[in-house]
């Protein structure tokens, strides 16, 4: 294997990327491209890693690296954040630019979408200015053929002056020629002389004046023409990066300083400065990209384009977009509720059969009763409950969610909800992170990285837990079924349960809008930023890959994280139920102390204590309630909703209690995993505490108002 050599390059915002070299001869290759061009799919195919890919923009929000071995040499591929430009107007653009500049890459691969080549060539031209040793990868050729699009790859290579290779990464086509081209540009003694966009004459004259002294100062560390353009643009982020990476400010060199001052004066006299200069440069690149695309790409209309247009009218129009979105949500929830019942029951029996065998083992070993109680009835029983309740719904919901993502529907959701988020002075991309929160709020918080504006990203982080995660579904479903649907099976009851659950979720979404608006008007004031959201093409979901990916990347990951906190929580719960203080257990004393306050919220002390002990994992809230009502020493499963409802009614539950408990389950503090994720993402204890306080205050307020109104009207 050899020794591991590490080098540090510019990474995503917030830190540097350490390149893991096994040998000094390892070659670092940057993988760049627009969002949603199949870049991460190509990265996975070449490296064998499983970086999550999806059919919506912004999936890659930090640099990832993998290894590809060719002819005995290691190629370290660095998957850069998807970006439309290198002009550093966002964290993704800055991360991609800084790595290409200072990350130590010997070559770059720019991945393009063959179905929309013109837009992709803008980034290609910018990359060629910065990294002449570049290979252009025209991906998604299979989709282009289906749309009647043909790209003359040989002619494109002649125009650009660099190798161009066609691929279909999802089908593993074209990978060998691509890496052969990468090897070729790395082995070439001299870099190619790529295509160069022509800027207005005054800009070209200023560049010609500034390039000679810059060439001497840079000593080959960066292309002088590209650096000169950035200095004329007065890009502050680049100046800082240059000073840090190259050990000084080029403006401090007398020759560079004099040439820069003269060039800026000439541009100012010609009317090319500030925003006018940036627009001129951007326009020149766009015109060049359009001319090249027109020369190499041809298109003939197909039935697929007409079909995609009809689907877009259905999914994104004001008349049908919202109803279709609600219908798909209700369908996914119904399939989750209906499909999880039997697997959950079977899994529960299997896991609790294992518990009985563990009990037999402890008895055989003559282990102390307290040790058996702590480890088996506490740790294992809690863990078994969480797994049996959480795994079946996740194993159904996550693949359904991933199928919609793979199909290309989620960006349409963001498009439909963008107007509502703009009204709340938040970012439309928050719709995507909110959707991720349905599976796991911690994953939704991490997904907020796709939002460029720090203010809007923070709003999305603080409000993500207003939508219920997979861990809260069991409690919501059980209470809705027992008190508002009725026990028993049947299509009608499951549809009614799904409809009620959809209504509860819509309440959470409405509170997300309301809270986002309040935050944007108070502690996070600001004007909502505009963003470009590409609507990707519809793609036939790869069902096999979707199931495997959702199970491995999402279900197992989230379940493992929940299990890691559920096991120690089980020990704490068992201790609370078995440690006696005076006449009662620690659990009974705590529930008694909490009862007066809980009654004001329409709850009782047992319910409130169950939510407190459920902080590590929301799945254990109901069993902790049962343990409190039955005064049991361990988590208890009555195994039947009718029996559970009877127990709750015996302990004073009414429909009012059920409504308040549903509201509090929907709005209360995030679980421990989500809180830790918020702390990590924000780097702030203050914002983490606010993220805990916001949903808790909303939940307590709604519960108190509901309980007071019911009492005043003599209801419940």
Phi, psi and omega in degrees: 000324180086171179286156177260122178253131181248142172223152185251131177232170179295132179244208177290167178302132179104000178171167180262158179258127179268119179277122182270097179265136172267346180205149177298342180277355178300142180254132180261126181237124179276135179251107184243166178163164174296161172299146170067036175252007181087020183295314180292328175296317177296317178302314179297319182295323182279331186255342183079007178275175181237052174296132186296131177243155180201158182270057169204151187292152171087019182293316182273108182247007175206161180289139174232148181231146178215173187240135175234128182256128180221124180052040176079002180246141180273132172248116179269110181268128180248113181276105183279158176301142177296132183210151178269347188204166173248020182277005172058052174263358179213170180298322180295315180297318180294319179296316180295315181297314183295325179290319178297326180283310194236003186277356178085017180288135177271343180201169178224149170241120177257117183270129180242154175266117183296340182278345178215063188295323185302313181295322182291330183293339176302312178292324179301313182296321178293322180292322179297327176295327185264326186225090181298327179281078185232143171246130178266122180254110178270101187265172177063038178296330179295318177292323178298317179298319180296332179267005179078023181257132177236136181240125177279094186294322181294317179294321178299320178295320179296319181291314184284334180079015178224162179297140176234128183233136177266139180219161165228086191301323180297334179260004180062033180259134175087007184290319180296311176300326180296311181291331175296321178293320177298315178300321181296315181290331178288324182280340184300131181297328179236142178292156177294166173254092189282172176303143180231124179290144178265127178262171179306149185308320181295323178292317179297322179294319178296320178296318180298325179289324188272334186298314184303308179294328178293322178301317179293319183288321183286332179052041176082001182285333176213154175295131185293321183297315180295316180296321179298318180296320180291324178292321177294329179283349181057046181285105185294326181294324179289319179302318179295316180294321177299314181298319182288319187274326185256001175076029177164163179269124179301332179294344179281343177285128185303315182294316179295317182299317181293315180295323180294316180297317180294318181294319179294323179296318179296317179296320180296320179294328181273358179084014179252091176209159177057230184295327179298319178294316180297319179293323179294317179295313181297319181295321179297319179293319180295317179296318179295317179297318180296318179296318180294315181299320180295329183282335188244346185243137174234152184217139172233136183301145179229168177296330182296320179297319178295321178295316180298323179295320178294319178297320179296322177297324180287316188276337188241354181286156181294331183283323187243345185301309181293311178302318179295318180299315180294322179296317179293323177296313179297321179296316179297319180292320179296316178298323178293314181295311184293320186278340187272345186300303184294311178302322180296319179295315180295318180294321178299315179298318181295314182292323180282339169294320176297323177300318179298322179291323176296321177299316177302319180295317180295320177295319180298323181275000181057040179288149178302149182298323181294326179291319176297318180296315183293315187274319185270304182284337178266286186295304186292317184296320177295317179297317180296321179296313181299316182294314184292328180276326190268322188295309183300314178298321179295320181294343176261313186292315183298315175298322177298315179299317182291327176298316177297322179294314181295326180291334181101019185277327187301319175299332176291327175298315178298321179297316181294321184271355184302318182298318180295319179291326175296321176299326178276005181058039177237184184262139180298334178296344178298336177299323180291316181291328176295319177298320178297328180295336177299326177281309181202125181296328178296319177294323177297321179295316178297322180295343179295351177298339181288349180272122187290315185290124179301323180296312182289328176296320180292322176300316180296321179295314185292334185253002185296327183283002175286342173262139185287136176275176180301330181289338179268346180302315182303317179295314180297315181296316182298314182291319178297319181293315185292318190255344185229350179245314183103148182287168179106164182268206178105148182296318183299316182293319180293324177294320178296318178298318179296321178296316178295319179296322176299319177298319177298317180296320178297326174298318177297320178294318178298319178292331175297314178298312184297314181292322178299320180294319179295316180298318182289343179261353184236265188285342181233057182295148177163167178266136180298139181274151174279150176216153178260119178245110179284131173272108185290163177292153174288136180231142177294120182300138176272093193302314181300312179295322181298314182297313181297314183295317182292325179289316184280312187280334186243300186300306183295321181297311181293319180296318179297321179293320179292320180295325181298328179266337181288325182298306177295329177296323178300321178294317179297316180297317180297318179297317179299324183278345186240341177281124183260138175235105184070237184273347185226174177279166178299324180295315181294323178295319180293317180295324177294320180293326182278344190300314182301316179292318181298326180297328177295335181266005183080013181248200169217176185298325180294316181297313182295321178294324179297321178291324177295314179287341177276008179304320178293325182204122184296340183297338186266007183298309182297312178298328176292322174302313180299318180298320179292317181290324182271356184054039181273162181268358179208170179300139186238139177240115179284343173076357184210133182293328178295316178295321179295316179298319179298318179297316181295317179297320178300332181262023170093009180287141170230181177299329178295318177298318181297316180298314180295322178292321176297316179298318182288328175294325179286321183236096169204183185303145176295160178291169185299321180297316179294320179299316178296322179294319178298316179299320180291318184288323182270335184064026186219129175290325182297312181292327177295317178295323177294322178295331176281318186288325185301300181294329179294316179296318179297314181298313180295320179296315180295319179296316181296318179295318180297314181295318181295318180295319180295319179294317182297327180269000180069031181257154174070000000 
